[in-house]
């Protein structure tokens, strides 16, 4: 779905391997667009008014009987409220269970290329990139939670073994996240730790903030499962 230019408030390119943050206002949406295919965007979500309330992976999955984020699902906080809802999704599968890269995984996969040698071309990792962005809001390691890894699919077999699925996201794939409360969104576009590619080549992502205009009462995610109805009611009460 293309966006009417009159609805767009902000647009920016997030290069591969970089980080970004923004307080997404209630009722607006953030579109992530994978420009080249194969991108990975790791995301953290917090209540902007009280960052002690944040995305809870286990509640999000068990409440909706899911293992992935996709169209119609929501991201719950640890207070049972809806932080963001997925109102659009042309990709279809976004990883919730396998975390982000760190300095050790980068070193094993790509070798070392530090800032002193390569300046902005150095090999960034997901954990440190998210920490750097969290620091702008007075947060640190104790505030890290599980991430949602947009555009990445991880498969599990009957024995619980995990495997990276190639070609999950094609060029132009997008996902729309509507804020159901003012939500601090922390992003990084570093490679997923299970991505088998030997070279460090994270893909760019376009960020678009737009006026989605979907009220909580008419949000299609509300009817995804009975718990989502309760989640939207809880969120509505928060704003009374």
C-alpha angles and dihedrals in degrees: 000000000000118000126237106245089228090065095054117101100172140002131186141161116243105202119218111277096020135114135228140177137191140164101242108210121231111270096021125101137220117217117202113198122192100217101190105019127255097057124149124207116186113202139193124190130203137172099258092214094050115017091191084079107073146152113303113202098192095050091046092054101040095043092055098032091237139126097198140041116247142140112322097020128109137210111240127209122224087260093062094254129127115252099176134358126209103236096164134025131163094172101059104204131059121177121243104169115052107064130210139302121266137192093276096050091047092051092051094048105035109014122232127315110158134190094253089061104032105023109201090358093069122122107266121195128211099240097052092041092055091046091053090053094045090054089066087068098043094262133124146167095323089059096055114113136175112297135225108230105208119210092015125110124197118189126207125204127210091275093053096253113151126220134182113241114219123221095018091140124040128199109289096023112145143183127202119213116191117200112232090186130013098289130193105221119198117191140179129178099206119137117277111256092238096048103123096209110121096211125072102242113139115183128238123252130201116226118206125178112198144167103259096178096205111142119213090248092057099038109128090213089067092074096045090101137341093262091059090060088055091045093055090047090052090049092049091052089053089062097048 
